[in-house]
């Protein structure tokens, strides 16, 4: 009987869990239907956190099961000084989410999801028989490219500047959310798509 009560209480706690004990995933909606299987903002595969300690690459398309915030955190680690320092990046992202909420009043998770969707290019160039051809990009690949372009823009903005990394993260995400040309990810997306259109 005690064991049953423990399980029941743990389930109730998991339903109330929030990212950084503040941001809820319950009201997050993905605007474009093709991205829904590849952007995980639900508890279908376990509790949402920025550090789940699970190897998602053991199965094909396993990264789609990884929480989108954790994927964003991991993309910021692949660079020299921040390589492998996940706890440090998590605290920086937490501070950036506070800045985003103070400036917009919107749930930062929703801004992150929409920024990834807005910065994901729809077509790219592939070389076939020494000729460049335009091809459509799958939604799974588009999510990967969106996260990659956002992280690259954050690194470029934070390089040789007095600004904090948290402010660079918030500015890049808000710019991509609003489709502003101040965002590196949006500029790079337009560049990729224009190059693809010329080779149709």
WOLINUR-V135405 format. One record per residue. N is the residue number from 0. SS is DSSP state (2 for helix, 1 for strand, 0 for the rest). OMEGA is omega as a letter, one per 40 degrees, with the letter a starting at -180 (NA if undefined). Layout:
N:SS:OMEGA / N:SS:OMEGA
This chain:
0:0:i / 1:2:i / 2:2:i / 3:2:i / 4:2:i / 5:2:i / 6:2:a / 7:2:i / 8:2:i / 9:2:i / 10:2:i / 11:2:i / 12:2:a / 13:2:i / 14:2:a / 15:2:a / 16:0:i / 17:0:i / 18:1:a / 19:0:a / 20:0:a / 21:0:a / 22:1:a / 23:0:i / 24:0:a / 25:0:a / 26:0:a / 27:0:i / 28:0:i / 29:0:a / 30:0:a / 31:0:a / 32:2:a / 33:2:a / 34:2:a / 35:0:i / 36:0:a / 37:0:i / 38:0:a / 39:1:i / 40:0:i / 41:0:i / 42:0:a / 43:0:a / 44:0:i / 45:0:a / 46:0:a / 47:0:i / 48:0:i / 49:0:a / 50:0:a / 51:0:i / 52:0:i / 53:0:i / 54:0:a / 55:2:a / 56:2:a / 57:2:a / 58:0:i / 59:0:a / 60:0:a / 61:2:a / 62:2:i / 63:2:i / 64:2:a / 65:0:i / 66:1:a / 67:2:i / 68:2:i / 69:2:i / 70:2:i / 71:2:i / 72:2:a / 73:2:i / 74:2:i / 75:0:a / 76:0:a / 77:0:i / 78:0:i / 79:2:a / 80:2:a / 81:2:a / 82:0:i / 83:0:a / 84:0:a / 85:2:a / 86:2:i / 87:2:i / 88:2:i / 89:2:i / 90:2:i / 91:2:i / 92:2:i / 93:2:i / 94:2:i / 95:2:i / 96:2:i / 97:2:i / 98:2:i / 99:2:a / 100:2:i / 101:2:a / 102:2:a / 103:2:a / 104:0:a / 105:0:i / 106:0:a / 107:2:i / 108:2:i / 109:2:i / 110:2:i / 111:2:a / 112:2:a / 113:2:i / 114:2:i / 115:2:i / 116:2:a / 117:2:a / 118:0:a / 119:0:i / 120:0:a / 121:0:a / 122:1:a / 123:1:a / 124:1:i / 125:1:i / 126:1:i / 127:1:a / 128:0:i / 129:0:i / 130:1:i / 131:1:i / 132:1:i / 133:1:i / 134:1:i / 135:1:a / 136:0:i / 137:0:i / 138:2:i / 139:2:i / 140:2:i / 141:2:i / 142:2:i / 143:2:a / 144:2:i / 145:2:i / 146:2:a / 147:2:a / 148:2:i / 149:2:a / 150:2:i / 151:2:i / 152:2:i / 153:2:i / 154:2:a / 155:2:i / 156:2:a / 157:2:a / 158:0:i / 159:0:i / 160:0:i / 161:0:i / 162:0:i / 163:0:i / 164:2:i / 165:2:i / 166:2:i / 167:2:i / 168:2:a / 169:2:a / 170:2:a / 171:2:a / 172:2:i / 173:2:i / 174:2:i / 175:2:i / 176:2:a / 177:0:a / 178:0:a / 179:0:i / 180:0:i / 181:0:a / 182:0:i / 183:2:a / 184:2:i / 185:2:i / 186:2:a / 187:2:i / 188:2:i / 189:2:i / 190:2:i / 191:2:a / 192:2:i / 193:2:i / 194:2:i / 195:2:a / 196:2:i / 197:0:a / 198:0:i / 199:0:NA
